[in-house]
Amino acid sequence: MAAWVLVCNPKRFRLREMLDDGGELTSWSVGRHLSEIHEGDTFALWLSGPGGGVAALGRLTGEPFWTDEDDDEGYWAEAPGPRHVAPLRVERWLETLVPRAWFKGQSVFVGTGVLTQPFATNPHRLTDQQWGALVAEVERTATDAPEVRLPQNGDWDLEPGDEIRRVDLHTRYGGSRQGGISPSKTSNNVIFFTDPRTGEQHGYQDVWESEDHFRYTGEGQAGDQVFTRGNKAIRDHLREGRHLRLFIGSRGIVRYAGEWILDPNHPYSWGRAPSTGGGEERQVIHFHMIRVGAAVTAPDVPVGTVYRVEDEGTMPAPAAPSAPDPALMGETLSKHRRLQNGLAQEAGDRGLQPLSPLPTDPAFDLAWRDGDTLTVAEVKSLRLENESHQLRTGLGQLLDYVDQLSARAPQVRGVLWVERAPSEDRWLGICERAGVILAWPGADTKVWQ
């Protein structure tokens, strides 16, 4: 197998506009090395111009062929006309470009065509060593706490097991009343449906691998499925800050089966299935989903995303029968957030990247990595009347978090961060015997050792 660089000039082809419109890149113009380009070759898509670099990795899906058709849907600034194109599939759009400056700083890329002759005809060849260096840099960058916009629950008020008429579901939360995947334009939800009564005739073979793991077939009843519309919405749901809401059934009364996320370690794979009505086999997308709240123990799943600074403003919490003083609740919440933000700031000042949890993580307040050690912290405010309850709760939470994350980091430790010294010294011994660091502002030496 060979490796290639395909150069895209954003001034000639409006790639970003195409992606924003839900389009998918399926081929690219090539003008040389035609006899050496083969199905299965890997490629990197390079955006030219200032601030450019590698934006995607993928694989060629066939041999180059001659075409005089323009299937660009108007994204070319000037139609390219008859040409050879190579069919392809983008397997990974990068959150951050691998910039030109990185390539220029790597001795292995000295003299490579994409640097010395960037305007030459596509494609540019990469050696196995160069391709390996690029993939290693992509993986290294991906482990550095990706910037993910986590969704907020908003006004969703259905609980797993609730039943609702599909027409009422979309009236309340938006999305199309037809189809298996229904991204909403009025809420941050992607609503999708599984129904073997209607789905299997179209090649949709969804599989419950366990109570918390579900394999869902993408949409598209004929021809190879691609990442457009609903498939793209599912693939990008975390990056776009959207909830995946699964329903059983597709018509009439449907039943809510909870919120799901794509498995960060293995979000999707490719399979084969017949077209509608038992027609010709085609390529389909299998999304690998995990129920939100399920413990994720796969060792390669990253922990956390860039820390989200909490709003420290004091706002009264809504009154409830069990909370007779909402003003006090609001003040306590504000104090908790100040403690949490302060600890995150201290970690940042020491050169450590504070992290907030992803949906695949237990609900810690913040975390950070220092070499092979992952530290997870639970923050508690203390009042004399609730001190013991807060400490017991925080200690139990941390023991749970450390246990859940133990398979995902070489070493995990817990920090119980409180606003002041406990009134009873026995809590220091209790936490020490449990393997948890109990600390507060001014008494944090062990936190940073």
ABEGO torsion letter per residue (X at the ends): XBBBBBBBBAAABBAAAAAAAGBBBABBBBABGAAABBBGBBBBBBBBEBGBEBABBBBBABBBBBBABBAAGGABABBAEBBBBBBBBBABBBABBBBAAAAAABAAABGBAAAABAABBOBBBBBAAAAAAAAAAAAAAAABGBBBBBBBAEABABBBGBBBBAAAAAAAAEEBABEABBBBAABABBBBBBBAAAAAAAGBBBBBABAABBBBBBBEABEBBBBBEAAAAAAAAAAAGBBBBBBBEABEBBBBAEBBBBBAABABBBBBBBBBGGBBBBBBBBBBBBBBGBBBABAABBBEBBBBBBBABBBBBBBBAABABAAAAAAAAAAAAAAAAAAAAAAAAAGBBBBBBBAABBBBABBBBBEABBBBBBBBBBBAAAAAAAAAAAAAAAAAAAAAAAAABABBBBBBBBABBBABAAAAAAAAAAGBBBBBBGBAAAAAX
